Amino acid sequence: MTDTFNLLDPTTWKDKYAAYRQLRQSVPVMIPIGGEPTVFITRYHDVEPLLKSSACTVKPSPSEYPAHIGSGAASVFYKLSLPHMDAPVHGQLRRIVTASFTARGVGQMEEWVAGIVDSHLDALVPGKPIDVANGLASSVPAAIARRLFHLPVEASPILLNLVSDVTAIVGHSYLSPDALRKADESIQFLFDFFSEHIQGHSTLPDEDFLGALIHAERAGAITRDEILTTLIGFYVANVHATRTAMTNALYAFANNEAQYRDLVSKPELAALAWDESLRFDSPTHFVHRYASEHMRIGGIDIEPKTRLLLGLASANRDPLQFDSPDLFDIRRQSTRHLAFALGAHFCAGAALARIEGRLLLNGLARRFASIQLTGHPPRRNHDMSFPFIESLTVELRRAA
């Protein structure tokens, strides 16, 4: 395995999709990340089966965790969060956490999610520039998280400010001592906040998301630390990943006017359009796994306990899987994208995310005839695993 170009150079990640094109043309590339040899897997036909394989785990061994998570609150959150648990514990906790995400439960969620999305879209002023990333795409998922967790309105700005500190501990870039300190402080604050919050909601019904967790604790099926970790994880995932996905979607439409006109003419394409935007510019670019046994990938032998970074965003642009993958096409059928991953660790909130995105795009198409970029280029965070647009200013205009 050879390094065909410098993956440790931050400038490499500024044009991520160009980097992925090079990576897909190479054999799997191994470089040290945080001192740990790591193999980058970027082709769809390699990534897809590995996501579903029982030979891939999220820990090198049952009791082993990465050294960079330290020993503070961040390490507790890391160890107890679903993305870092293997079977059988992962399956047991996931069943409890997703108990309210049945077809009936998700259907009931859609009713109030629609109200939240509509209220935010109705508040937009046609022709007035808005910062999508720090306005619409942040406020909608934050309001949904408030409703899901029964949070007070005043909590939103406090919690939103801590999201980036939490994502640092679950990313795959170098984690500085200062970033770990911030993660420890922020997660400890969130542990304390949600612990107090739970005390005031002990009578919620068990079909409610928060209520189901509280009832499971009373039954001895889940611990308090697992509940707190779950709440933090779901909050961060809903707010950060959905914010990123919504911003990416509007940016894609602003750069593809014909596609937005197509959506305006037929708003019922919103579900397809949302899935295409997730494929085209995925909010999560890499997830990690460990080989639990010897395997051969791309003609290369991988030894047990080797760390793998599976490139979801790269796989979603693989021309061997998708026709014209760099083309944003909202009528693309059966994309089978990997933005939500696959297998045991398929995104637990995928159904809710799909509702949020579909309703947002449908509502935009019914209200506004165009999405136009202002003269300000988007400001970006180029994190390797969770890149996002920090600021995106657009104008939403009604038909002339």
Secondary structure, DSSP 4 states (H G I P E B T S, - for coil): ---SS-TTSGGGGGGHHHHHHHHHTSSPEEEEETTEEEEEE--HHHHHHHHH-TTEESSSSTT---GGG-SSHHHHHHHHSGGG--TTHHHHHHHHHTTT-SHHHHHHHHHHHHHHHHHHHHTPPTTS-EETTTTHHHHHHHHHHHHHHT--TTHHHHHHTTHHHHHHHHSSS---HHHHHHHHHHHHHHHHHHHHHHHTTTT--TTSHHHHHHHHHHTTSS-HHHHHHHHHHHHHIIIIIHHHHHHHHHHHHHT-HHHHHHHHH-GGGHHHHHHHHHHHT-S--EEEEEESS-EEETTEEE-TT-EEEEEHHHHTT-TTTSSSTTS--TT-------TT--GGGS-TTHHHHHHHHHHHHHHHHHH-SEEEE-SSPPEEE--SSS-EEEE-EEEEE---
